[in-house]
Amino acid sequence: MVVEKGGIEPSIIYIVLNTNKEPFNNKLVRQALMYSVPFEQISEAVYAGYLERLYGVLPAGFPGHNDEIVTKYSFDLDKAKELVKKSGVDPTKYSFEVWYNAGNTQREKIATLLQATWSQLGFQVTVRALKWGVMLGKTEKGDFDVYIVGWAPDYLDPDNYAGPLFYGGTKFSVLDYIVTSD
């Protein structure tokens, strides 16, 4: 068997926390969760090392990509525990679900790894697979705790990442114009 390493694909995988719900509305808890995402373990166990880490919304090589303006979290469980303590949140009082779309074994593995590390912070974390349509319907209404999803752009342009991921899509309006003859 020959395995060829291809180029980087433009698709991305990311974790969405419902910041309208406790405890995710607490910035220190969100930071703690980021410090307890086992990025290297995900890269190796789920993607066999073929994963390029993305720190922002725009992949490297696209206009507007700038790693200097984002926080580069690294796995640090001690720091995560310290941030949870500093947040004033008692993690043992919170249980939440991490969702992924049923049948997606990569996202299932990611969710299971998150469950393992986030549980070490004291949170009660469960993993749940949902049918794609059910998951989209619930997440669109804000009826979720955490979910894992991906994005593959329709066209290779920074706006096709920034638009949908920052403000939920690109909406076009009618442009009225008058043609004059000079």
MDAnalysis code that builds the backbone (N, CA, C; Angstrom):
import MDAnalysis as mda
import numpy as np

u = mda.Universe.empty(546, n_residues=182, atom_resindex=np.repeat(np.arange(182), 3), trajectory=True)
u.add_TopologyAttr("name", ["N", "CA", "C"] * 182)
u.add_TopologyAttr("resid", np.arange(1, 183))
u.add_TopologyAttr("resname", ["MET", "VAL", "VAL", "GLU", "LYS", "GLY", "GLY", "ILE", "GLU", "PRO", "SER", "ILE", "ILE", "TYR", "ILE", "VAL", "LEU", "ASN", "THR", "ASN", "LYS", "GLU", "PRO", "PHE", "ASN", "ASN", "LYS", "LEU", "VAL", "ARG", "GLN", "ALA", "LEU", "MET", "TYR", "SER", "VAL", "PRO", "PHE", "GLU", "GLN", "ILE", "SER", "GLU", "ALA", "VAL", "TYR", "ALA", "GLY", "TYR", "LEU", "GLU", "ARG", "LEU", "TYR", "GLY", "VAL", "LEU", "PRO", "ALA", "GLY", "PHE", "PRO", "GLY", "HIS", "ASN", "ASP", "GLU", "ILE", "VAL", "THR", "LYS", "TYR", "SER", "PHE", "ASP", "LEU", "ASP", "LYS", "ALA", "LYS", "GLU", "LEU", "VAL", "LYS", "LYS", "SER", "GLY", "VAL", "ASP", "PRO", "THR", "LYS", "TYR", "SER", "PHE", "GLU", "VAL", "TRP", "TYR", "ASN", "ALA", "GLY", "ASN", "THR", "GLN", "ARG", "GLU", "LYS", "ILE", "ALA", "THR", "LEU", "LEU", "GLN", "ALA", "THR", "TRP", "SER", "GLN", "LEU", "GLY", "PHE", "GLN", "VAL", "THR", "VAL", "ARG", "ALA", "LEU", "LYS", "TRP", "GLY", "VAL", "MET", "LEU", "GLY", "LYS", "THR", "GLU", "LYS", "GLY", "ASP", "PHE", "ASP", "VAL", "TYR", "ILE", "VAL", "GLY", "TRP", "ALA", "PRO", "ASP", "TYR", "LEU", "ASP", "PRO", "ASP", "ASN", "TYR", "ALA", "GLY", "PRO", "LEU", "PHE", "TYR", "GLY", "GLY", "THR", "LYS", "PHE", "SER", "VAL", "LEU", "ASP", "TYR", "ILE", "VAL", "THR", "SER", "ASP"])
u.atoms.positions = np.array([
    [0.838, -1.162, 0.000],
    [0.000, 0.000, 0.000],
    [0.890, 1.235, 0.000],
    [0.523, 2.209, -0.792],
    [1.246, 3.463, -0.858],
    [0.317, 4.565, -0.367],
    [0.778, 5.340, 0.590],
    [0.011, 6.462, 1.097],
    [0.700, 7.726, 0.634],
    [-0.032, 8.524, -0.107],
    [0.526, 9.789, -0.577],
    [-0.050, 10.920, 0.255],
    [0.827, 11.794, 0.682],
    [0.386, 12.958, 1.437],
    [0.036, 14.063, 0.451],
    [-1.201, 14.492, 0.503],
    [-1.647, 15.542, -0.393],
    [-1.457, 16.906, 0.233],
    [-1.957, 17.898, -0.447],
    [-1.883, 19.259, 0.060],
    [-2.944, 19.501, 1.115],
    [-2.900, 20.658, 1.698],
    [-3.879, 21.038, 2.709],
    [-5.216, 21.300, 2.025],
    [-6.270, 20.752, 2.603],
    [-7.610, 20.982, 2.080],
    [-8.165, 22.263, 2.699],
    [-9.077, 22.917, 2.006],
    [-9.613, 24.162, 2.543],
    [-10.722, 23.971, 3.580],
    [-11.089, 22.745, 3.885],
    [-12.148, 22.524, 4.862],
    [-11.593, 22.635, 6.283],
    [-12.459, 23.040, 7.202],
    [-12.050, 23.205, 8.594],
    [-13.048, 22.490, 9.503],
    [-12.582, 22.092, 10.673],
    [-13.408, 21.480, 11.713],
    [-13.289, 22.396, 12.928],
    [-14.418, 22.664, 13.575],
    [-14.344, 23.525, 14.747],
    [-15.401, 23.164, 15.777],
    [-15.208, 23.663, 16.992],
    [-16.054, 23.385, 18.142],
    [-16.834, 24.652, 18.463],
    [-18.146, 24.505, 18.632],
    [-19.001, 25.653, 18.932],
    [-19.541, 25.520, 20.356],
    [-19.277, 26.520, 21.173],
    [-19.810, 26.585, 22.535],
    [-20.984, 27.553, 22.534],
    [-22.061, 27.212, 23.206],
    [-23.219, 28.098, 23.288],
    [-22.962, 29.139, 24.376],
    [-22.464, 30.291, 23.976],
    [-22.087, 31.340, 24.932],
    [-23.292, 32.046, 25.545],
    [-24.498, 31.665, 25.132],
    [-25.709, 32.203, 25.756],
    [-26.139, 31.368, 26.954],
    [-25.427, 30.272, 27.214],
    [-25.751, 29.382, 28.323],
    [-24.607, 29.343, 29.324],
    [-24.980, 29.096, 30.592],
    [-23.957, 28.839, 31.601],
    [-23.408, 27.436, 31.377],
    [-22.198, 27.172, 31.623],
    [-21.135, 28.051, 32.100],
    [-20.361, 28.719, 30.968],
    [-20.808, 28.499, 29.715],
    [-20.062, 28.998, 28.550],
    [-20.134, 30.515, 28.391],
    [-21.014, 31.160, 29.134],
    [-21.084, 32.624, 29.083],
    [-19.983, 33.275, 29.925],
    [-19.187, 32.469, 30.584],
    [-18.074, 32.945, 31.396],
    [-16.784, 32.810, 30.578],
    [-16.154, 33.945, 30.308],
    [-14.948, 33.959, 29.472],
    [-13.848, 33.056, 30.020],
    [-13.675, 33.039, 31.327],
    [-12.616, 32.216, 31.923],
    [-12.896, 30.720, 31.727],
    [-14.165, 30.333, 31.767],
    [-14.525, 28.936, 31.508],
    [-14.226, 28.595, 30.048],
    [-14.570, 29.492, 29.139],
    [-14.275, 29.249, 27.718],
    [-12.769, 29.104, 27.501],
    [-11.990, 29.965, 28.152],
    [-10.541, 29.865, 28.022],
    [-10.037, 28.549, 28.607],
    [-10.595, 28.139, 29.735],
    [-10.207, 26.868, 30.352],
    [-10.500, 25.708, 29.409],
    [-11.647, 25.732, 28.774],
    [-11.997, 24.666, 27.834],
    [-11.032, 24.656, 26.657],
    [-10.621, 25.817, 26.201],
    [-9.662, 25.870, 25.088],
    [-8.304, 25.305, 25.504],
    [-7.875, 25.621, 26.725],
    [-6.597, 25.080, 27.203],
    [-6.672, 23.568, 27.430],
    [-7.875, 23.027, 27.497],
    [-8.007, 21.584, 27.729],
    [-8.494, 20.832, 26.485],
    [-8.344, 21.436, 25.314],
    [-8.585, 20.722, 24.054],
    [-7.269, 20.045, 23.669],
    [-7.263, 18.729, 23.577],
    [-6.012, 18.019, 23.271],
    [-5.710, 18.038, 21.767],
    [-5.292, 19.186, 21.270],
    [-5.088, 19.378, 19.831],
    [-4.134, 18.345, 19.229],
    [-2.993, 18.139, 19.881],
    [-2.017, 17.196, 19.342],
    [-2.579, 15.782, 19.318],
    [-3.287, 15.419, 20.368],
    [-3.883, 14.087, 20.428],
    [-4.947, 13.926, 19.335],
    [-5.731, 14.958, 19.110],
    [-6.729, 14.930, 18.033],
    [-6.029, 14.768, 16.692],
    [-4.979, 15.526, 16.480],
    [-4.243, 15.450, 15.214],
    [-3.737, 14.037, 14.956],
    [-3.137, 13.438, 15.965],
    [-2.547, 12.110, 15.794],
    [-3.597, 10.999, 15.774],
    [-4.493, 10.990, 16.757],
    [-5.443, 9.885, 16.908],
    [-6.564, 9.912, 15.872],
    [-6.942, 11.086, 15.451],
    [-8.087, 11.199, 14.537],
    [-7.644, 11.383, 13.086],
    [-6.572, 12.149, 12.874],
    [-6.167, 12.498, 11.510],
    [-4.782, 11.978, 11.126],
    [-4.230, 11.075, 11.909],
    [-2.922, 10.466, 11.629],
    [-1.839, 11.511, 11.366],
    [-1.943, 12.657, 12.048],
    [-0.950, 13.707, 11.903],
    [-1.165, 14.627, 10.714],
    [-2.175, 14.355, 9.899],
    [-2.433, 15.175, 8.708],
    [-3.467, 16.250, 9.011],
    [-3.140, 17.094, 9.960],
    [-4.039, 18.165, 10.357],
    [-3.210, 19.423, 10.564],
    [-3.568, 20.472, 9.905],
    [-2.905, 21.765, 10.082],
    [-3.757, 22.566, 11.054],
    [-3.163, 22.986, 12.138],
    [-3.913, 23.714, 13.157],
    [-4.285, 25.100, 12.662],
    [-5.513, 25.468, 12.940],
    [-6.045, 26.770, 12.542],
    [-6.377, 27.552, 13.808],
    [-5.811, 28.725, 13.946],
    [-6.034, 29.525, 15.151],
    [-7.142, 30.559, 14.989],
    [-7.524, 30.838, 13.799],
    [-8.598, 31.792, 13.544],
    [-9.554, 31.216, 12.524],
    [-10.296, 32.068, 11.872],
    [-11.296, 31.619, 10.899],
    [-10.690, 31.441, 9.513],
    [-9.718, 32.272, 9.172],
    [-9.148, 32.223, 7.829],
    [-7.910, 31.328, 7.784],
    [-7.930, 30.326, 6.914],
    [-6.758, 29.449, 6.793],
    [-5.524, 30.195, 6.288],
    [-4.359, 29.661, 6.608],
    [-3.089, 30.233, 6.140],
    [-3.109, 30.322, 4.619],
    [-2.536, 31.388, 4.117],
    [-2.468, 31.590, 2.670],
    [-3.574, 32.468, 2.128],
    [-4.626, 32.706, 2.917],
    [-5.718, 33.560, 2.468],
    [-5.466, 34.997, 2.910],
    [-5.828, 35.973, 2.078],
    [-5.707, 37.370, 2.505],
    [-6.487, 37.587, 3.797],
    [-5.884, 38.261, 4.741],
    [-6.524, 38.521, 6.022],
    [-6.106, 37.554, 7.117],
    [-5.485, 36.429, 6.749],
    [-5.004, 35.485, 7.754],
    [-3.863, 36.138, 8.518],
    [-3.950, 36.080, 9.856],
    [-2.916, 36.699, 10.669],
    [-2.879, 36.012, 12.031],
    [-1.942, 35.115, 12.225],
    [-1.813, 34.408, 13.494],
    [-1.353, 35.311, 14.630],
    [-0.896, 36.515, 14.311],
    [-0.404, 37.427, 15.349],
    [-1.526, 38.085, 16.139],
    [-2.765, 38.016, 15.664],
    [-3.868, 38.711, 16.333],
    [-4.803, 37.754, 17.070],
    [-4.427, 36.484, 17.173],
    [-5.271, 35.497, 17.848],
    [-4.511, 34.869, 19.009],
    [-5.255, 34.336, 19.945],
    [-4.639, 33.614, 21.049],
    [-4.338, 32.201, 20.580],
    [-3.118, 31.776, 20.762],
    [-2.719, 30.418, 20.377],
    [-2.725, 29.550, 21.630],
    [-3.851, 28.897, 21.849],
    [-3.982, 28.034, 23.015],
    [-3.185, 26.752, 22.808],
    [-2.556, 26.301, 23.868],
    [-1.874, 25.014, 23.853],
    [-2.464, 24.184, 24.989],
    [-2.334, 22.882, 24.875],
    [-2.897, 22.004, 25.894],
    [-2.162, 22.209, 27.212],
    [-2.911, 22.632, 28.227],
    [-2.332, 22.885, 29.548],
    [-3.435, 22.675, 30.575],
    [-3.584, 21.443, 31.015],
    [-4.667, 21.082, 31.930],
    [-4.559, 21.809, 33.272],
    [-3.345, 22.044, 33.744],
    [-3.177, 22.772, 35.007],
    [-3.681, 24.209, 34.868],
    [-3.340, 24.860, 33.762],
    [-3.815, 26.227, 33.525],
    [-5.333, 26.236, 33.403],
    [-5.897, 25.225, 32.729],
    [-7.340, 25.128, 32.572],
    [-8.025, 25.012, 33.935],
    [-7.486, 24.183, 34.799],
    [-8.055, 24.017, 36.138],
    [-7.971, 25.317, 36.929],
    [-6.854, 26.010, 36.779],
    [-6.660, 27.298, 37.454],
    [-7.699, 28.319, 36.975],
    [-7.964, 28.343, 35.671],
    [-8.945, 29.282, 35.117],
    [-10.366, 28.958, 35.571],
    [-10.696, 27.672, 35.666],
    [-12.023, 27.290, 36.161],
    [-12.182, 27.767, 37.596],
    [-11.153, 27.548, 38.400],
    [-11.203, 27.983, 39.802],
    [-11.369, 29.506, 39.879],
    [-10.607, 30.218, 39.062],
    [-10.640, 31.677, 39.047],
    [-12.002, 32.200, 38.557],
    [-12.685, 31.421, 37.732],
    [-13.972, 31.847, 37.155],
    [-15.088, 31.920, 38.187],
    [-14.916, 31.205, 39.308],
    [-15.970, 31.169, 40.314],
    [-17.053, 30.142, 39.998],
    [-16.905, 29.410, 38.905],
    [-17.867, 28.393, 38.503],
    [-17.502, 27.074, 39.177],
    [-18.504, 26.398, 39.743],
    [-18.295, 25.067, 40.305],
    [-18.629, 24.067, 39.198],
    [-17.610, 23.484, 38.553],
    [-17.863, 22.610, 37.409],
    [-18.698, 21.379, 37.745],
    [-18.677, 20.941, 39.005],
    [-19.436, 19.748, 39.378],
    [-20.945, 19.987, 39.310],
    [-21.347, 21.241, 39.203],
    [-22.778, 21.578, 39.113],
    [-23.262, 21.686, 37.667],
    [-22.380, 21.409, 36.726],
    [-22.741, 21.553, 35.312],
    [-22.565, 20.236, 34.564],
    [-23.604, 19.872, 33.857],
    [-23.502, 18.752, 32.928],
    [-23.907, 19.289, 31.562],
    [-23.161, 18.880, 30.558],
    [-23.496, 19.316, 29.205],
    [-23.132, 18.247, 28.198],
    [-23.718, 18.384, 27.006],
    [-23.507, 17.421, 25.927],
    [-22.658, 18.019, 24.830],
    [-21.807, 17.189, 24.251],
    [-21.043, 17.540, 23.057],
    [-21.665, 16.743, 21.917],
    [-22.192, 17.444, 20.934],
    [-22.876, 16.806, 19.806],
    [-21.964, 16.715, 18.590],
    [-22.225, 15.716, 17.796],
    [-21.604, 15.581, 16.478],
    [-22.629, 14.908, 15.579],
    [-22.424, 15.004, 14.279],
    [-23.371, 14.394, 13.353],
    [-23.131, 12.886, 13.279],
    [-24.223, 12.131, 13.454],
    [-24.175, 10.666, 13.471],
    [-23.499, 10.137, 12.209],
    [-22.641, 9.160, 12.408],
    [-21.943, 8.540, 11.289],
    [-20.593, 9.161, 10.988],
    [-20.295, 10.298, 11.582],
    [-19.011, 10.949, 11.354],
    [-18.040, 10.464, 12.432],
    [-17.263, 9.451, 12.099],
    [-16.383, 8.834, 13.091],
    [-15.273, 9.769, 13.560],
    [-14.827, 10.684, 12.698],
    [-13.787, 11.626, 13.130],
    [-14.327, 12.547, 14.217],
    [-15.505, 13.087, 14.006],
    [-16.080, 13.992, 15.011],
    [-16.467, 13.239, 16.281],
    [-16.846, 11.991, 16.130],
    [-17.137, 11.161, 17.309],
    [-15.870, 11.009, 18.154],
    [-14.748, 10.744, 17.517],
    [-13.478, 10.605, 18.245],
    [-13.084, 11.920, 18.914],
    [-13.274, 13.030, 18.211],
    [-12.961, 14.340, 18.790],
    [-13.833, 14.581, 20.019],
    [-15.131, 14.304, 19.894],
    [-16.058, 14.509, 21.009],
    [-15.662, 13.659, 22.210],
    [-15.241, 12.429, 21.967],
    [-14.833, 11.533, 23.039],
    [-13.558, 12.036, 23.725],
    [-12.626, 12.565, 22.938],
    [-11.411, 13.141, 23.529],
    [-11.743, 14.387, 24.353],
    [-12.663, 15.213, 23.866],
    [-13.086, 16.391, 24.633],
    [-13.748, 15.961, 25.937],
    [-14.585, 14.949, 25.855],
    [-15.252, 14.432, 27.046],
    [-14.216, 14.010, 28.101],
    [-13.185, 13.320, 27.657],
    [-12.155, 12.839, 28.578],
    [-11.418, 13.983, 29.263],
    [-11.054, 15.012, 28.509],
    [-10.274, 16.100, 29.129],
    [-11.169, 17.085, 29.868],
    [-12.323, 17.421, 29.314],
    [-13.202, 18.379, 29.993],
    [-13.763, 17.797, 31.284],
    [-13.927, 16.489, 31.334],
    [-14.371, 15.842, 32.569],
    [-13.314, 15.983, 33.665],
    [-12.052, 16.057, 33.280],
    [-10.973, 16.232, 34.265],
    [-11.027, 17.605, 34.926],
    [-11.764, 18.527, 34.325],
    [-11.946, 19.846, 34.941],
    [-13.081, 19.819, 35.957],
    [-13.833, 18.716, 35.992],
    [-14.943, 18.576, 36.937],
    [-16.318, 18.646, 36.293],
    [-16.388, 18.982, 35.016],
    [-17.679, 19.034, 34.327],
    [-18.172, 17.624, 34.039],
    [-19.470, 17.448, 34.018],
    [-20.077, 16.176, 33.638],
    [-20.398, 16.268, 32.144],
    [-19.611, 15.611, 31.336],
    [-19.702, 15.746, 29.883],
    [-20.167, 14.433, 29.263],
    [-21.168, 14.518, 28.414],
    [-21.605, 13.352, 27.655],
    [-21.496, 13.669, 26.170],
    [-21.372, 12.628, 25.393],
    [-21.235, 12.745, 23.943],
    [-22.510, 12.204, 23.319],
    [-23.005, 12.900, 22.304],
    [-24.253, 12.469, 21.677],
    [-24.205, 12.667, 20.173],
    [-24.565, 11.626, 19.456],
    [-24.668, 11.696, 17.995],
    [-26.096, 12.071, 17.625],
    [-26.230, 13.004, 16.700],
    [-27.550, 13.402, 16.195],
    [-27.569, 13.274, 14.678],
    [-28.728, 12.974, 14.148],
    [-28.873, 12.997, 12.693],
    [-28.609, 14.424, 12.234],
    [-28.013, 14.532, 11.056],
    [-27.576, 15.830, 10.549],
    [-28.694, 16.866, 10.569],
    [-29.850, 16.526, 10.047],
    [-30.961, 17.477, 9.999],
    [-31.434, 17.896, 11.375],
    [-31.466, 16.966, 12.305],
    [-31.874, 17.262, 13.682],
    [-30.862, 18.213, 14.323],
    [-29.583, 17.912, 14.138],
    [-28.538, 18.759, 14.723],
    [-28.611, 20.175, 14.161],
    [-28.745, 20.301, 12.846],
    [-28.824, 21.635, 12.251],
    [-30.037, 22.401, 12.758],
    [-31.178, 21.726, 12.862],
    [-32.387, 22.387, 13.352],
    [-32.240, 22.900, 14.767],
    [-31.634, 22.089, 15.622],
    [-31.456, 22.486, 17.023],
    [-30.407, 23.597, 17.170],
    [-29.275, 23.431, 16.497],
    [-28.207, 24.424, 16.661],
    [-28.607, 25.768, 16.071],
    [-29.377, 25.742, 15.000],
    [-29.833, 26.995, 14.385],
    [-30.696, 27.801, 15.342],
    [-31.413, 27.117, 16.233],
    [-32.288, 27.774, 17.209],
    [-31.557, 28.091, 18.509],
    [-30.288, 27.681, 18.619],
    [-29.541, 27.913, 19.854],
    [-29.815, 26.875, 20.915],
    [-30.427, 25.761, 20.524],
    [-30.776, 24.694, 21.455],
    [-29.650, 23.662, 21.504],
    [-28.525, 24.030, 22.121],
    [-27.367, 23.145, 22.215],
    [-26.442, 23.632, 23.321],
    [-25.531, 22.748, 23.713],
    [-24.462, 23.120, 24.638],
    [-23.179, 23.339, 23.841],
    [-22.698, 22.235, 23.232],
    [-21.472, 22.248, 22.438],
    [-21.689, 21.331, 21.246],
    [-21.209, 21.738, 20.083],
    [-21.234, 20.817, 18.957],
    [-19.985, 20.989, 18.108],
    [-19.704, 19.925, 17.361],
    [-18.547, 19.900, 16.472],
    [-19.091, 19.898, 15.050],
    [-18.545, 20.760, 14.239],
    [-19.035, 20.899, 12.869],
    [-17.860, 21.256, 11.968],
    [-18.074, 21.197, 10.702],
    [-17.032, 21.556, 9.746],
    [-17.543, 22.570, 8.750],
    [-16.616, 23.106, 7.990],
    [-16.959, 24.073, 6.948],
    [-16.060, 23.827, 5.754],
    [-16.684, 23.667, 4.620],
    [-15.955, 23.583, 3.355],
    [-16.494, 24.723, 2.502],
    [-15.641, 25.612, 2.075],
    [-16.120, 26.801, 1.366],
    [-16.710, 26.457, -0.008],
    [-17.648, 27.297, -0.410],
    [-18.244, 27.171, -1.747],
    [-17.258, 27.629, -2.809],
    [-16.441, 28.594, -2.456],
    [-15.405, 29.114, -3.347],
    [-14.240, 29.579, -2.479],
    [-13.043, 29.521, -3.016],
    [-11.850, 29.824, -2.234],
    [-11.607, 31.324, -2.146],
    [-12.273, 31.916, -1.187],
    [-12.174, 33.347, -0.941],
    [-12.322, 33.558, 0.563],
    [-11.582, 34.481, 1.155],
    [-11.674, 34.692, 2.594],
    [-13.098, 35.007, 3.064],
    [-13.875, 35.682, 2.215],
    [-15.235, 36.033, 2.614],
    [-16.108, 34.795, 2.776],
    [-15.767, 33.699, 2.093],
    [-16.571, 32.495, 2.226],
    [-16.256, 31.740, 3.511],
    [-15.311, 32.222, 4.269],
    [-15.090, 31.747, 5.636],
    [-15.640, 32.794, 6.609],
    [-15.190, 34.026, 6.443],
    [-15.557, 35.084, 7.382],
    [-17.058, 35.330, 7.410],
    [-17.691, 35.395, 6.255],
    [-19.131, 35.664, 6.210],
    [-19.942, 34.631, 6.968],
    [-19.929, 33.395, 6.533],
    [-20.748, 32.381, 7.211],
    [-20.349, 32.126, 8.658],
    [-19.061, 32.201, 8.979],
    [-18.621, 31.842, 10.320],
    [-18.695, 32.991, 11.319],
    [-18.628, 34.229, 10.868],
    [-18.708, 35.356, 11.791],
    [-20.119, 35.892, 11.957],
    [-20.871, 35.966, 10.849],
    [-22.207, 36.525, 10.996],
    [-23.286, 35.685, 10.370],
    [-23.028, 34.397, 10.217],
    [-24.080, 33.463, 9.860],
    [-24.459, 33.409, 8.403],
    [-23.676, 33.957, 7.550],
    [-23.980, 33.854, 6.128],
    [-23.822, 35.180, 5.436],
    [-23.878, 35.125, 4.160],
    [-23.785, 36.331, 3.352],
    [-25.147, 36.586, 2.741],
    [-25.698, 37.740, 3.000],
    [-27.007, 38.080, 2.460],
    [-26.822, 39.141, 1.385],
    [-27.499, 38.928, 0.301],
    [-27.436, 39.880, -0.800],
    [-28.747, 40.648, -0.851],
    [-28.670, 41.911, -1.146],
    [-29.875, 42.716, -1.318],
    [-29.922, 43.195, -2.748],
    [-31.071, 43.686, -3.107],
    [-31.258, 44.152, -4.478],
    [-30.492, 45.454, -4.671],
    [-29.821, 45.532, -5.764],
    [-29.090, 46.728, -6.116],
    [-29.876, 47.432, -7.213],
    [-30.438, 48.578, -6.880],
    [-31.193, 49.353, -7.871],
    [-30.239, 50.321, -8.562],
    [-30.315, 50.350, -9.840],
    [-29.457, 51.268, -10.573],
    [-30.201, 51.794, -11.799],
    [-29.746, 52.899, -12.277],
    [-30.339, 53.519, -13.452],
    [-29.278, 53.601, -14.515],
    [-29.637, 53.154, -15.714],
    [-28.713, 53.222, -16.825],
    [-29.017, 54.518, -17.558],
    [-27.977, 55.319, -17.721],
    [-28.155, 56.563, -18.461],
    [-27.268, 56.530, -19.684],
    [-27.687, 57.187, -20.686],
    [-26.840, 57.282, -21.872],
    [-26.238, 58.664, -21.927],
    [-24.975, 58.748, -22.015],
    [-24.292, 60.055, -22.045],
    [-23.885, 60.384, -23.451],
])
